[in-house]
Amino acid sequence: MIKTPPYRFLRHLLLLVALSSALPCPAAAADSQWKPVTEELLRKLHLDHRFHKCIAVADGDTIILEELGAVRFIGVDTPEKNHPKLPAQFMSEEASAFTKKLCLGKNIRLAYDAFDEDKRGKYGRILAYLYLEDGTLVQKQLLLNGYAICYTKYPFDQKRKQQFLAWEQKAQQEERGLWKDGGMAEIQWILKHRQLPIQVEKASLSTYRLRMGTWVSKTFNRGDISLNLMQLYEWAYELGPRDLRKQLNRSGYGKKAPPENSLNRVIVLGMAHKKWGILYGKNVKPRVSNAEIDTQINKLYNWIRGFDAEHLQATLALNGYHPLPEKQVPADDGLETANTFFKTEPYEKKEGRVIGWESAKNFVGKRVTVQGKIVRSFNSGKVCFLNFHRNFTRYMSIVIFGSNFRKFPFQPEKFYLNKTIRVRGKIKDHKGQAEIVVESPRQIEIISPTRRGK
């Protein structure tokens, strides 16, 4: 039996999973040549074909096996749940729960791909096909139930690839999970959770610009839409409000009031697996790939400019656009939602040093009071982390050790979530990240709305 890892290891394990990009990385030492997976090879790689107990589920497509460690499922990609630089994605909770129900506590055997030389990916996780004792292939169940897409950029046997693609297609045809309502369920979920809308505005016959709230980019060529979209989307979720404003200033964005006429403005929504949703008026085209987004937006603006309303509506319907219920159309083209990414929670001055959470790294070694809203939390059972920003790799964490859980409200990760607090303590540096270790609930003060600074 392996020992229960200490909290630092658990934090690094979560970080390992979260830092995997929205699409997984291929094996570090892979090539296109088929090489038999022999027992001798597996012994050299410290791997085997034996059954091992699943002791933890990190995400929908990553589990922890006793004696072997982290295993990343070959050939599938589930929506991101724990990525620090991306929002939680549609079906991520459901995919994780499905994998947990299927695998946790079960004995699992690994099979390895003959086109993958070292059997491990960029982050050191084992890359494998997973089989339960009854012969169930875990990847097949994820694909058939719509919890994952087929991801074919790993070293991947062609026969398996075709089978995986067929399972994904079956889920699409039956509109399961990610494919529910032709992708419209995901669009509606994104709008409900007020995730970032980016406006793509046509500046001239051959140039565009992006708008995020009242911030507008410089113009760029029509072939660079995807590049600029991806960059802005990553900044929005990677950076806190103050750092985001600085980054946009450095990148040539300026503040500009929205035009009065919004009829020709297009909104783009980030979807799972680096897909985009294109929203125009009450019409949405879901799950457009990054490679297609430039062409699709150029086409849309050509239709807007060239067709009357009736002809335009018919053209959109023929080209994969779906009607969006009136109540779900952003009333202000998403302006209010986008502007929330720039808002820093105000804090009132009081006796002693009170700082905002974005400044915490500048006060390492000092005893201060930090104020902000807890927007993310994680409890491993051994330690609880409370975060003021989703990107826990960059911004401050509040740390509660399990030995002190009894002093705090039940399930502190839920009790403090979405509440504005002041936390008092000494800021420490842990591998470049600021943190305050709290030992008593008296160190955390919940701020009521009437007491917040104006």
Steps between C-alpha positions, in 0.01 A plus 500: 500500500624849428505760773253786508688790339556824695313814402787644297496192277123526458532862399766409242285214372204731451730751333638228271151410381383860474801622304439243229379713211136500394610243246746245638865484398636208301760268641841650548692235310253369248548421133291352223659155506316202641695332779371192681413549868701222658524406866869587486418849376240552772745390770748762376227763521381378844161409356300177475175337389382418852182635659548798731244668725377847405559711813403844366339673203666828408276584205281339238800364311765459772507261795752386762583130520657335802873436443499661153383859558321734257355348182376713210250326272627461141269609220244706692474850643237600756404863577730692734403510867813605691703697247621819673504700176162396361145518632324185613353353181167351408466136612830510692335418832286230341799344319703494821208346692450238227867398511491490879195273499657278235854479641542605863579204722501265200788287374625624165738352246696719258571434135756707315525627145768344279554835327601667826861431596523616863133461603501835684396847397654841554385518861628155597158337509466147363315493167283193468174327414313398816311174554285400796497142625184424299675612180337845479715751309473829691564718194214334311254585777610864512461537124168318467344702782618834361737586784806524273612568148737277305850645523719360224829687535651249739700215349193303412433173319293568185251219567435634849473854363225400258313318776531797737376738229204269436407504871520879506283521188241273661481733803459797263222330310320415824573852637649374824693713748715755317291454189161563665270705279770524236732688735236753604485364856862608543432848359208547740714377790776750413253789486342393828841492672589842356822390338697741285337636182745652249364723226651481153442827317568558131716811467538505120466268202809305606556579868339421834537593865398335827302651782495378860264725692615856431852388400567487125798352316697649216380390156644184351471305174206268446728195505609574858163474675570164669845611620365815662194325643705228667747750643230722650305203639811363672589839651147545636509177700870493584527852644337690784323831423800725561744280307247461218468877460880530490530223240238657273669839525833344403335322207346811346145469631321821588176594672220595268124532540297242306340621173130578519414267210569141604321330211822400325692389807593135553565336838733204547481268803776262607385137515660177620790347301607831345177538311305822452135595488403780258203709616327745267171645616286202598703250298787281623743268326657275767832313515690671219866392498784746541611416144157593362414810701663753262316360197168474684508860625602633158209310344258630762593864439469449124149362551408786734618756245355327193160357603170642615363381836290215359774365273757536779289299744454220248875496424591478868261209552653314205852551637469353848360796696237425764238736646568622855206565735429870539563498876854365448616761247741738681307824537810720471705277269681366807646840595415468870629143524829589328555800726484280812844365402645845571334562836712474813306447822522831692628495858462755774799640682526429868757503775794283400607394153221381267589397147323357199576138408670600174774676701572212739822388330650843577462446876675166555626480857255768621198464726208657319126476447403390150154564362323344205234257382564124509422374149666158511565237767638149530503255791718189471391369838844589635505868412254763378595778255295818461581716197416855394557412132463180296867520404645359821839471327534880498289644780480458876356198682361470851608166648319307775663177617284201583620502861310828542181406310308439824543868593342625177145482364409163348639467146690831494548468124122546464443732797737773376443456125351810328534709818700819539740460790790657684775260604770598748841338515857489377547466126741220412660407172449143377693444177417844368140505623373711788299326772368552851469194723206553736462303821185657640171626351563820696754585232224512237233768512202481266412847370129579475385705197422804716860515626679484170693801390344722240 
